[in-house]
């Protein structure tokens, strides 16, 4: 079994996440892609971040209807910082015979050397890079670039920070997030302040 792992804040999950995951799944013939919302990301401080429980629920709503997508609450349930190496270790125990693929954006490749145990990560899974705006693969100087497989998934110019800004200003986010996610954001008054 080939399993993709896509971690992130998913604050909120949007169509860009879904398009990338589906493109990588199809290109690499993955059996499943797990979306793993982080509880406490070591490299990011999101102003206006929704609670871990809300981001987990929105991610579940975002992937509903796609049988090859699943959501894991492993990082939300684990106390402390959310490190990819710990998540990989857990997935290895859950799926001991699976081949694991860690999906990260090209922006994350630029700082991959600062992650906890980056060499161990690439020794234990396939590192898959997808393009992110402002981070062209040819311009990223990383010793880990040669260990990574690049998948040229379509780039959708949507960002979670822009979605949060739009909600705060009372602007539409229709078509930027799945409708179930939009409904959840509005119902729970997320990102207003």
MDTraj code that builds the backbone (N, CA, C; nanometers):
import mdtraj as md
import numpy as np

residues = "UNK UNK UNK UNK UNK UNK UNK UNK UNK UNK UNK UNK UNK UNK UNK UNK UNK UNK UNK UNK UNK UNK UNK UNK UNK UNK UNK UNK UNK UNK UNK UNK UNK UNK UNK UNK UNK UNK UNK UNK UNK UNK UNK UNK UNK UNK UNK UNK UNK UNK UNK UNK UNK UNK UNK UNK UNK UNK UNK UNK UNK UNK UNK UNK UNK UNK UNK UNK UNK UNK UNK UNK UNK UNK UNK UNK UNK UNK UNK UNK UNK UNK UNK UNK UNK UNK UNK UNK UNK UNK UNK UNK UNK UNK UNK UNK UNK UNK UNK UNK UNK UNK UNK UNK UNK UNK UNK UNK UNK UNK UNK UNK UNK UNK UNK UNK UNK UNK UNK UNK UNK UNK UNK UNK UNK UNK UNK UNK UNK UNK UNK UNK UNK UNK UNK UNK UNK UNK UNK UNK UNK UNK UNK UNK UNK UNK UNK UNK UNK UNK UNK UNK UNK UNK UNK UNK UNK UNK UNK UNK UNK UNK UNK UNK UNK UNK UNK UNK UNK UNK UNK UNK UNK UNK UNK UNK UNK UNK UNK UNK UNK UNK UNK UNK UNK UNK UNK UNK UNK UNK UNK UNK UNK".split()
xyz = np.array([
    [0.0846, -0.1182, 0.0000],
    [0.0000, 0.0000, 0.0000],
    [0.0889, 0.1242, 0.0000],
    [0.0558, 0.2207, -0.0829],
    [0.1281, 0.3481, -0.0908],
    [0.0434, 0.4570, -0.0252],
    [0.1014, 0.5209, 0.0773],
    [0.0273, 0.6184, 0.1561],
    [0.0970, 0.7538, 0.1536],
    [0.0218, 0.8568, 0.1178],
    [0.0716, 0.9933, 0.1230],
    [0.0300, 1.0582, 0.2543],
    [0.1194, 1.1388, 0.3094],
    [0.0911, 1.2116, 0.4337],
    [0.1078, 1.3601, 0.4044],
    [0.0003, 1.4346, 0.4207],
    [0.0011, 1.5785, 0.3975],
    [-0.0344, 1.6480, 0.5283],
    [0.0656, 1.7032, 0.5940],
    [0.0421, 1.7731, 0.7195],
    [0.0259, 1.9220, 0.6955],
    [-0.0279, 1.9884, 0.7938],
    [-0.0426, 2.1335, 0.7832],
    [-0.1371, 2.1867, 0.8876],
    [-0.1427, 2.3182, 0.8956],
    [-0.2348, 2.3808, 0.9907],
    [-0.3792, 2.3650, 0.9429],
    [-0.3999, 2.3670, 0.8099],
    [-0.5351, 2.3606, 0.7530],
    [-0.6250, 2.4617, 0.8239],
    [-0.5810, 2.5871, 0.8139],
    [-0.6419, 2.6971, 0.8890],
    [-0.6963, 2.8064, 0.7983],
    [-0.7950, 2.7799, 0.7140],
    [-0.8720, 2.6569, 0.6991],
    [-0.8193, 2.5725, 0.5824],
    [-0.8694, 2.4470, 0.5702],
    [-0.8388, 2.3691, 0.4505],
    [-0.9092, 2.4337, 0.3311],
    [-0.8421, 2.4342, 0.2169],
    [-0.9005, 2.5004, 0.0996],
    [-0.8788, 2.4173, -0.0258],
    [-0.9292, 2.4672, -0.1374],
    [-0.9240, 2.3889, -0.2609],
    [-0.7809, 2.3636, -0.3079],
    [-0.6880, 2.4523, -0.2748],
    [-0.5486, 2.4301, -0.3107],
    [-0.4948, 2.3029, -0.2473],
    [-0.5274, 2.2791, -0.1202],
    [-0.4846, 2.1561, -0.0527],
    [-0.5413, 2.0338, -0.1247],
    [-0.6680, 2.0409, -0.1618],
    [-0.7348, 1.9275, -0.2248],
    [-0.6797, 1.8988, -0.3639],
    [-0.6567, 2.0036, -0.4407],
    [-0.6035, 1.9864, -0.5762],
    [-0.4633, 1.9258, -0.5716],
    [-0.3790, 1.9752, -0.4821],
    [-0.2433, 1.9210, -0.4686],
    [-0.2490, 1.7740, -0.4285],
    [-0.3278, 1.7428, -0.3266],
    [-0.3359, 1.6046, -0.2778],
    [-0.3845, 1.5102, -0.3867],
    [-0.4861, 1.5517, -0.4605],
    [-0.5390, 1.4664, -0.5671],
    [-0.4385, 1.4503, -0.6806],
    [-0.3696, 1.5578, -0.7158],
    [-0.2700, 1.5510, -0.8229],
    [-0.1547, 1.4584, -0.7858],
    [-0.1041, 1.4727, -0.6632],
    [0.0055, 1.3874, -0.6174],
    [-0.0410, 1.2427, -0.6061],
    [-0.1609, 1.2216, -0.5520],
    [-0.2156, 1.0855, -0.5407],
    [-0.2218, 1.0173, -0.6761],
    [-0.2727, 1.0904, -0.7733],
    [-0.2859, 1.0349, -0.9075],
    [-0.1498, 1.0105, -0.9712],
    [-0.0599, 1.1078, -0.9624],
    [0.0727, 1.0975, -1.0250],
    [0.1545, 0.9819, -0.9668],
    [0.1499, 0.9644, -0.8359],
    [0.2303, 0.8609, -0.7702],
    [0.1527, 0.7316, -0.7454],
    [0.0267, 0.7301, -0.7875],
    [-0.0594, 0.6128, -0.7697],
    [-0.0691, 0.5722, -0.6223],
    [-0.0956, 0.6720, -0.5404],
    [-0.1107, 0.6467, -0.3975],
    [-0.2475, 0.5848, -0.3711],
    [-0.2510, 0.4930, -0.2763],
    [-0.3779, 0.4315, -0.2392],
    [-0.4598, 0.5234, -0.1488],
    [-0.3903, 0.5985, -0.0639],
    [-0.4554, 0.6906, 0.0291],
    [-0.3680, 0.8132, 0.0480],
    [-0.4328, 0.9255, 0.0745],
    [-0.3632, 1.0453, 0.1217],
    [-0.4278, 1.0825, 0.2541],
    [-0.3445, 1.0864, 0.3581],
    [-0.3907, 1.1276, 0.4896],
    [-0.3603, 1.2751, 0.5105],
    [-0.4622, 1.3510, 0.5446],
    [-0.4465, 1.4905, 0.5837],
    [-0.4261, 1.4885, 0.7357],
    [-0.3187, 1.5535, 0.7816],
    [-0.2839, 1.5485, 0.9235],
    [-0.2763, 1.6916, 0.9774],
    [-0.3877, 1.7420, 1.0309],
    [-0.3830, 1.8760, 1.0905],
    [-0.2896, 1.8771, 1.2117],
    [-0.2070, 1.9788, 1.2181],
    [-0.1131, 1.9917, 1.3282],
    [-0.1799, 2.0597, 1.4471],
    [-0.1397, 2.0190, 1.5654],
    [-0.1920, 2.0832, 1.6864],
    [-0.1083, 2.2049, 1.7204],
    [0.0235, 2.1866, 1.7223],
    [0.1152, 2.2921, 1.7649],
    [0.2371, 2.2900, 1.6727],
    [0.2301, 2.3597, 1.5592],
    [0.3395, 2.3529, 1.4623],
    [0.4659, 2.4211, 1.5137],
    [0.5824, 2.3540, 1.5022],
    [0.7056, 2.4131, 1.5538],
    [0.7581, 2.5303, 1.4721],
    [0.7191, 2.5427, 1.3457],
    [0.7756, 2.6456, 1.2584],
    [0.6786, 2.7567, 1.2223],
    [0.5593, 2.7574, 1.2819],
    [0.4605, 2.8547, 1.2360],
    [0.3784, 2.9063, 1.3520],
    [0.3555, 3.0339, 1.3493],
    [0.2613, 3.0943, 1.4435],
    [0.1545, 3.1609, 1.3586],
    [0.0366, 3.1049, 1.3584],
    [-0.0730, 3.1601, 1.2795],
    [-0.1541, 3.2555, 1.3647],
    [-0.1553, 3.3789, 1.3237],
    [-0.2411, 3.4758, 1.3906],
    [-0.3843, 3.4423, 1.3509],
    [-0.4712, 3.4351, 1.4477],
    [-0.6107, 3.4046, 1.4182],
    [-0.6351, 3.2588, 1.3889],
    [-0.5492, 3.1709, 1.4403],
    [-0.5656, 3.0287, 1.4132],
    [-0.6885, 2.9757, 1.4853],
    [-0.7674, 2.8966, 1.4141],
    [-0.8817, 2.8291, 1.4755],
    [-0.8276, 2.7205, 1.5676],
    [-0.9097, 2.6742, 1.6584],
    [-0.8667, 2.5674, 1.7491],
    [-0.8323, 2.4420, 1.6690],
    [-0.7536, 2.3557, 1.7310],
    [-0.7174, 2.2298, 1.6660],
    [-0.8430, 2.1484, 1.6348],
    [-0.9392, 2.1474, 1.7273],
    [-1.0628, 2.0723, 1.7047],
    [-1.1402, 2.1269, 1.5845],
    [-1.1451, 2.2588, 1.5700],
    [-1.2165, 2.3196, 1.4569],
    [-1.1441, 2.2891, 1.3262],
    [-1.0108, 2.2986, 1.3256],
    [-0.9356, 2.2707, 1.2027],
    [-0.9473, 2.1238, 1.1633],
    [-0.9507, 2.0367, 1.2629],
    [-0.9692, 1.8936, 1.2366],
    [-1.1060, 1.8684, 1.1736],
    [-1.2090, 1.9281, 1.2298],
    [-1.3437, 1.9089, 1.1762],
    [-1.3568, 1.9682, 1.0358],
    [-1.2998, 2.0863, 1.0138],
    [-1.3057, 2.1453, 0.8793],
    [-1.2340, 2.0574, 0.7776],
    [-1.1226, 1.9969, 0.8188],
    [-1.0486, 1.9096, 0.7273],
    [-1.1307, 1.7858, 0.6944],
    [-1.1994, 1.7321, 0.7938],
    [-1.2885, 1.6173, 0.7677],
    [-1.3987, 1.6557, 0.6681],
    [-1.4540, 1.7746, 0.6861],
    [-1.5580, 1.8219, 0.5941],
    [-1.5017, 1.8420, 0.4535],
    [-1.3777, 1.8912, 0.4463],
    [-1.3167, 1.9203, 0.3159],
    [-1.2942, 1.7946, 0.2321],
    [-1.2613, 1.6831, 0.2962],
    [-1.2262, 1.5623, 0.2203],
    [-1.3436, 1.4671, 0.2007],
    [-1.4576, 1.4987, 0.2624],
    [-1.5709, 1.4064, 0.2503],
    [-1.6070, 1.3871, 0.1035],
    [-1.6413, 1.2661, 0.0716],
    [-1.6787, 1.2348, -0.0660],
    [-1.5638, 1.1816, -0.1505],
    [-1.4413, 1.1846, -0.0995],
    [-1.3276, 1.1282, -0.1720],
    [-1.2763, 1.0103, -0.0906],
    [-1.3021, 0.8897, -0.1375],
    [-1.2681, 0.7693, -0.0613],
    [-1.1173, 0.7464, -0.0490],
    [-1.0371, 0.8175, -0.1275],
    [-0.8915, 0.8017, -0.1181],
    [-0.8285, 0.9025, -0.0223],
    [-0.9095, 0.9925, 0.0308],
    [-0.8623, 1.0892, 0.1295],
    [-0.9130, 1.0500, 0.2679],
    [-0.8248, 1.0618, 0.3664],
    [-0.8639, 1.0404, 0.5056],
    [-0.7999, 1.1490, 0.5903],
    [-0.8546, 1.1677, 0.7076],
    [-0.8000, 1.2656, 0.8020],
    [-0.7519, 1.1898, 0.9245],
    [-0.6322, 1.2231, 0.9684],
    [-0.5767, 1.1636, 1.0906],
    [-0.5709, 1.2708, 1.1991],
    [-0.6144, 1.2330, 1.3182],
    [-0.6089, 1.3251, 1.4310],
    [-0.4862, 1.3013, 1.5188],
    [-0.3888, 1.2281, 1.4670],
    [-0.2736, 1.1876, 1.5473],
    [-0.1979, 1.3054, 1.6092],
    [-0.1794, 1.4132, 1.5343],
    [-0.1046, 1.5268, 1.5889],
    [-0.1898, 1.6098, 1.6843],
    [-0.3189, 1.6146, 1.6587],
    [-0.4091, 1.6867, 1.7481],
    [-0.4173, 1.6154, 1.8832],
    [-0.4126, 1.4828, 1.8809],
    [-0.4222, 1.4043, 2.0044],
    [-0.2906, 1.3994, 2.0818],
    [-0.1788, 1.4142, 2.0115],
    [-0.0476, 1.4033, 2.0764],
    [-0.0121, 1.5358, 2.1431],
    [0.0301, 1.5338, 2.2707],
    [0.0681, 1.6600, 2.3373],
    [0.2008, 1.7138, 2.2857],
    [0.2217, 1.8436, 2.3014],
    [0.3478, 1.9062, 2.2631],
    [0.3515, 1.9454, 2.1173],
    [0.4716, 1.9822, 2.0725],
    [0.4920, 2.0236, 1.9339],
    [0.4636, 1.9078, 1.8382],
    [0.4185, 1.9415, 1.7185],
    [0.3884, 1.8416, 1.6162],
    [0.5082, 1.8292, 1.5226],
    [0.5805, 1.7193, 1.5364],
    [0.6976, 1.6949, 1.4521],
    [0.6673, 1.5844, 1.3511],
    [0.7099, 1.6053, 1.2264],
    [0.6848, 1.5076, 1.1202],
    [0.7475, 1.3728, 1.1500],
    [0.8641, 1.3714, 1.2127],
    [0.9296, 1.2437, 1.2420],
    [0.8443, 1.1596, 1.3360],
    [0.7781, 1.2232, 1.4321],
    [0.6910, 1.1500, 1.5242],
    [0.5679, 1.0958, 1.4515],
    [0.5167, 1.1742, 1.3594],
    [0.4012, 1.1304, 1.2812],
    [0.4389, 1.0133, 1.1913],
    [0.5563, 1.0199, 1.1294],
    [0.6035, 0.9080, 1.0474],
    [0.6161, 0.7803, 1.1301],
    [0.6723, 0.7931, 1.2489],
    [0.6879, 0.6778, 1.3372],
    [0.5526, 0.6143, 1.3664],
    [0.4532, 0.6972, 1.3935],
    [0.3190, 0.6459, 1.4207],
    [0.2607, 0.5761, 1.2983],
    [0.2746, 0.6381, 1.1803],
    [0.2216, 0.5760, 1.0586],
    [0.2921, 0.4445, 1.0280],
    [0.4217, 0.4357, 1.0577],
    [0.4935, 0.3093, 1.0383],
    [0.4360, 0.1997, 1.1271],
    [0.3934, 0.2365, 1.2475],
    [0.3346, 0.1350, 1.3357],
    [0.1925, 0.0990, 1.2930],
    [0.1171, 0.1963, 1.2420],
    [-0.0195, 0.1687, 1.1963],
    [-0.0203, 0.0871, 1.0663],
    [0.0754, 0.1173, 0.9784],
    [0.0804, 0.0564, 0.8453],
    [0.2214, 0.0019, 0.8198],
    [0.2593, -0.1057, 0.8879],
    [0.3985, -0.1536, 0.8815],
    [0.4443, -0.1981, 0.7425],
    [0.3527, -0.2339, 0.6559],
    [0.3919, -0.2802, 0.5226],
    [0.3754, -0.1729, 0.4155],
    [0.3332, -0.0547, 0.4545],
    [0.3071, 0.0524, 0.3576],
    [0.4351, 0.1251, 0.3201],
    [0.4334, 0.1796, 0.2014],
    [0.5379, 0.2719, 0.1560],
    [0.4830, 0.4119, 0.1812],
    [0.5574, 0.4909, 0.2587],
    [0.5090, 0.6226, 0.2994],
    [0.5706, 0.7340, 0.2152],
    [0.4884, 0.8322, 0.1830],
    [0.5289, 0.9482, 0.1050],
    [0.4911, 1.0725, 0.1845],
    [0.5896, 1.1548, 0.2173],
    [0.5627, 1.2791, 0.2897],
    [0.5520, 1.3916, 0.1877],
    [0.4354, 1.4546, 0.1812],
    [0.4078, 1.5594, 0.0832],
    [0.4306, 1.6957, 0.1475],
    [0.5243, 1.7731, 0.0900],
    [0.5495, 1.9073, 0.1420],
    [0.5617, 2.0065, 0.0264],
    [0.5297, 2.1307, 0.0545],
    [0.5426, 2.2353, -0.0457],
    [0.6877, 2.2777, -0.0617],
    [0.7182, 2.3385, -0.1750],
    [0.8547, 2.3847, -0.2000],
    [0.8994, 2.4882, -0.0979],
    [0.8037, 2.5606, -0.0376],
    [0.8389, 2.6542, 0.0700],
    [0.8957, 2.5799, 0.1906],
    [0.8420, 2.4609, 0.2190],
    [0.8926, 2.3806, 0.3305],
    [1.0277, 2.3179, 0.3005],
    [1.0541, 2.2885, 0.1729],
    [1.1855, 2.2347, 0.1373],
    [1.2944, 2.3353, 0.1712],
    [1.2663, 2.4626, 0.1521],
    [1.3656, 2.5669, 0.1797],
    [1.4088, 2.5680, 0.3265],
    [1.3195, 2.5228, 0.4156],
    [1.3541, 2.5213, 0.5589],
    [1.3615, 2.3799, 0.6161],
    [1.3619, 2.2802, 0.5286],
    [1.3591, 2.1407, 0.5730],
    [1.4782, 2.1066, 0.6638],
    [1.5918, 2.1697, 0.6402],
    [1.7106, 2.1433, 0.7229],
    [1.6892, 2.1829, 0.8690],
    [1.5884, 2.2671, 0.8972],
    [1.5614, 2.3096, 1.0350],
    [1.4612, 2.2176, 1.1048],
    [1.4040, 2.1241, 1.0318],
    [1.3061, 2.0327, 1.0906],
    [1.3759, 1.9359, 1.1853],
    [1.3021, 1.8777, 1.2753],
    [1.3557, 1.7760, 1.3649],
    [1.3871, 1.6493, 1.2837],
    [1.5114, 1.6043, 1.2896],
    [1.5573, 1.4787, 1.2274],
    [1.5309, 1.4707, 1.0770],
    [1.5734, 1.5704, 0.9975],
    [1.5432, 1.5663, 0.8538],
    [1.6068, 1.4468, 0.7822],
    [1.7273, 1.4069, 0.8216],
    [1.7912, 1.2924, 0.7552],
    [1.7177, 1.1624, 0.7849],
    [1.6682, 1.1510, 0.9064],
    [1.5907, 1.0319, 0.9417],
    [1.4590, 1.0296, 0.8648],
    [1.3990, 1.1456, 0.8455],
    [1.2741, 1.1525, 0.7684],
    [1.2955, 1.0975, 0.6284],
    [1.3989, 1.1475, 0.5595],
    [1.4180, 1.1033, 0.4204],
    [1.4668, 0.9587, 0.4115],
    [1.5201, 0.9057, 0.5208],
    [1.5600, 0.7650, 0.5223],
    [1.4391, 0.6733, 0.5405],
    [1.3319, 0.7270, 0.5959],
    [1.2175, 0.6432, 0.6303],
    [1.0961, 0.6604, 0.5395],
    [1.1001, 0.7593, 0.4505],
    [0.9872, 0.7787, 0.3589],
    [1.0372, 0.8445, 0.2318],
    [0.9488, 0.8519, 0.1354],
    [0.9759, 0.9247, 0.0116],
    [0.9344, 1.0697, 0.0347],
    [1.0235, 1.1625, 0.0073],
    [0.9924, 1.3037, 0.0216],
    [0.9400, 1.3548, -0.1120],
    [0.8195, 1.4083, -0.1121],
    [0.7544, 1.4550, -0.2341],
    [0.7300, 1.6052, -0.2208],
    [0.7766, 1.6802, -0.3198],
    [0.7658, 1.8253, -0.3193],
    [0.6656, 1.8697, -0.4261],
    [0.5782, 1.9616, -0.3876],
    [0.4891, 2.0239, -0.4853],
    [0.5165, 2.1738, -0.4839],
    [0.4983, 2.2414, -0.5973],
    [0.5336, 2.3834, -0.6062],
    [0.4433, 2.4729, -0.5231],
    [0.5052, 2.5759, -0.4665],
    [0.4331, 2.6800, -0.3935],
    [0.4778, 2.8140, -0.4498],
    [0.3864, 2.9075, -0.4559],
    [0.4142, 3.0392, -0.5105],
    [0.5309, 3.1055, -0.4372],
    [0.6250, 3.1591, -0.5156],
    [0.7384, 3.2299, -0.4586],
    [0.8553, 3.1404, -0.4212],
    [0.8418, 3.0093, -0.4441],
    [0.9477, 2.9157, -0.4074],
    [0.9739, 2.8208, -0.5246],
    [1.0390, 2.8731, -0.6292],
    [1.0705, 2.7926, -0.7469],
    [1.1753, 2.6886, -0.7102],
    [1.1543, 2.5662, -0.7533],
    [1.2453, 2.4569, -0.7180],
    [1.3896, 2.4870, -0.7560],
    [1.4108, 2.5464, -0.8709],
    [1.5467, 2.5746, -0.9175],
    [1.6201, 2.6769, -0.8321],
    [1.5469, 2.7547, -0.7574],
    [1.6078, 2.8597, -0.6755],
    [1.6310, 2.8178, -0.5310],
    [1.5771, 2.7031, -0.4903],
    [1.5902, 2.6585, -0.3512],
    [1.7229, 2.5857, -0.3340],
    [1.8021, 2.6370, -0.2441],
    [1.9303, 2.5745, -0.2122],
    [1.9097, 2.4862, -0.0905],
    [1.8950, 2.3571, -0.1128],
    [1.8737, 2.2626, -0.0041],
    [1.9483, 2.1344, -0.0342],
    [2.0208, 2.0866, 0.0638],
    [2.0916, 1.9598, 0.0464],
    [1.9922, 1.8443, 0.0309],
    [1.8680, 1.8660, 0.0665],
    [1.7675, 1.7608, 0.0611],
    [1.6909, 1.7585, -0.0718],
    [1.7154, 1.8562, -0.1574],
    [1.6437, 1.8642, -0.2854],
    [1.6682, 1.7398, -0.3708],
    [1.7902, 1.6902, -0.3684],
    [1.8207, 1.5734, -0.4532],
    [1.7537, 1.4456, -0.4017],
    [1.7152, 1.4433, -0.2758],
    [1.6462, 1.3271, -0.2192],
    [1.4957, 1.3342, -0.2424],
    [1.4483, 1.4459, -0.2952],
    [1.3044, 1.4675, -0.3102],
    [1.2577, 1.4397, -0.4520],
    [1.1357, 1.3964, -0.4608],
    [1.0691, 1.3775, -0.5890],
    [0.9739, 1.4958, -0.6075],
    [0.9838, 1.5612, -0.7213],
    [0.8996, 1.6777, -0.7471],
    [0.7796, 1.6357, -0.8310],
    [0.6616, 1.6750, -0.7852],
    [0.5388, 1.6516, -0.8616],
    [0.4823, 1.7886, -0.8958],
    [0.4698, 1.8160, -1.0225],
    [0.4210, 1.9468, -1.0672],
    [0.2691, 1.9514, -1.0647],
    [0.2166, 1.9544, -0.9439],
    [0.0723, 1.9675, -0.9268],
    [0.0304, 2.1076, -0.9686],
    [-0.0914, 2.1220, -1.0176],
    [-0.1381, 2.2566, -1.0547],
    [-0.1300, 2.3508, -0.9356],
    [-0.0840, 2.4708, -0.9623],
    [-0.0773, 2.5694, -0.8547],
    [-0.2057, 2.6509, -0.8562],
    [-0.2767, 2.6439, -0.7448],
    [-0.3998, 2.7202, -0.7289],
    [-0.3654, 2.8368, -0.6369],
    [-0.3832, 2.9570, -0.6830],
    [-0.3418, 3.0752, -0.6077],
    [-0.4346, 3.1074, -0.4917],
    [-0.4462, 3.0139, -0.3987],
    [-0.5311, 3.0311, -0.2816],
    [-0.4441, 3.0099, -0.1589],
    [-0.4584, 3.0949, -0.0589],
    [-0.3854, 3.0738, 0.0655],
    [-0.4814, 3.0851, 0.1827],
    [-0.4509, 3.0108, 0.2878],
    [-0.5346, 3.0150, 0.4078],
    [-0.5354, 3.1548, 0.4687],
    [-0.4207, 3.2224, 0.4654],
    [-0.4150, 3.3573, 0.5238],
    [-0.5054, 3.4539, 0.4463],
    [-0.5106, 3.4399, 0.3152],
    [-0.5994, 3.5261, 0.2359],
    [-0.7460, 3.4941, 0.2662],
    [-0.7775, 3.3668, 0.2832],
    [-0.9148, 3.3287, 0.3177],
    [-0.9533, 3.3898, 0.4518],
    [-0.8642, 3.3818, 0.5499],
    [-0.8930, 3.4413, 0.6815],
    [-0.9148, 3.5919, 0.6698],
    [-0.8312, 3.6582, 0.5893],
    [-0.8472, 3.8032, 0.5692],
    [-0.9834, 3.8349, 0.5064],
    [-1.0224, 3.7543, 0.4079],
    [-1.1503, 3.7779, 0.3404],
    [-1.2670, 3.7614, 0.4385],
    [-1.2605, 3.6570, 0.5197],
    [-1.3676, 3.6360, 0.6182],
    [-1.3740, 3.7551, 0.7136],
    [-1.2604, 3.7979, 0.7613],
    [-1.2557, 3.9105, 0.8560],
    [-1.3166, 4.0365, 0.7954],
    [-1.2976, 4.0555, 0.6640],
    [-1.3495, 4.1746, 0.5965],
    [-1.4919, 4.1554, 0.5457],
    [-1.5485, 4.0375, 0.5697],
    [-1.6856, 4.0113, 0.5267],
    [-1.6983, 3.9807, 0.3785],
    [-1.5893, 3.9380, 0.3133],
    [-1.5908, 3.9055, 0.1711],
    [-1.6194, 3.7574, 0.1485],
    [-1.6623, 3.7244, 0.0312],
    [-1.6971, 3.5869, -0.0030],
    [-1.5728, 3.4968, -0.0077],
    [-1.5905, 3.3736, 0.0401],
    [-1.4867, 3.2706, 0.0231],
    [-1.5419, 3.1540, -0.0587],
    [-1.6566, 3.1764, -0.1196],
    [-1.7162, 3.0743, -0.2054],
    [-1.6164, 3.0352, -0.3147],
    [-1.6067, 2.9079, -0.3409],
    [-1.5169, 2.8468, -0.4395],
    [-1.3706, 2.8432, -0.3955],
    [-1.3368, 2.9075, -0.2846],
    [-1.1998, 2.8998, -0.2318],
    [-1.1856, 2.7829, -0.1353],
    [-1.2961, 2.7490, -0.0718],
    [-1.3024, 2.6344, 0.0189],
    [-1.4242, 2.5512, -0.0203],
    [-1.4254, 2.4221, 0.0136],
    [-1.5475, 2.3448, -0.0117],
    [-1.6652, 2.4080, 0.0623],
    [-1.7834, 2.3927, 0.0080],
    [-1.9001, 2.4595, 0.0662],
    [-1.9243, 2.4167, 0.2106],
    [-1.8959, 2.2920, 0.2456],
    [-1.9154, 2.2466, 0.3838],
    [-1.8202, 2.3191, 0.4790],
    [-1.6994, 2.3505, 0.4313],
    [-1.6029, 2.4258, 0.5126],
    [-1.6505, 2.5698, 0.5278],
    [-1.6983, 2.6293, 0.4193],
    [-1.7517, 2.7656, 0.4260],
    [-1.8664, 2.7720, 0.5264],
    [-1.9570, 2.6749, 0.5205],
    [-2.0700, 2.6725, 0.6136],
    [-2.0212, 2.6623, 0.7580],
    [-1.9211, 2.5798, 0.7824],
    [-1.8677, 2.5617, 0.9182],
    [-1.8067, 2.6927, 0.9691],
    [-1.7294, 2.7585, 0.8839],
    [-1.6661, 2.8851, 0.9221],
    [-1.7721, 2.9881, 0.9595],
    [-1.8761, 2.9990, 0.8776],
    [-1.9809, 3.0978, 0.9029],
    [-2.0626, 3.0617, 1.0268],
    [-2.0982, 2.9357, 1.0402],
    [-2.1795, 2.8904, 1.1534],
    [-2.1094, 2.9152, 1.2867],
    [-1.9759, 2.8938, 1.2879],
    [-1.9004, 2.9051, 1.4128],
    [-1.8303, 3.0397, 1.4292],
    [-1.8513, 3.1305, 1.3338],
    [-1.7957, 3.2652, 1.3445],
    [-1.6430, 3.2685, 1.3468],
    [-1.5803, 3.1779, 1.2743],
    [-1.4335, 3.1728, 1.2738],
    [-1.3738, 3.2889, 1.1953],
    [-1.2556, 3.3294, 1.2366],
    [-1.1722, 3.4291, 1.1672],
    [-1.2314, 3.5700, 1.1644],
    [-1.3315, 3.5950, 1.2452],
    [-1.3927, 3.7280, 1.2466],
    [-1.3049, 3.8298, 1.3171],
    [-1.2376, 3.7905, 1.4229],
    [-1.1539, 3.8833, 1.4985],
    [-1.0090, 3.8412, 1.4944],
])
top = md.Topology()
chain = top.add_chain()
for i, resn in enumerate(residues, 1):
    res = top.add_residue(resn, chain, resSeq=i)
    for name in ("N", "CA", "C"):
        top.add_atom(name, md.element.get_by_symbol(name[0]), res)
traj = md.Trajectory(xyz[None], top)
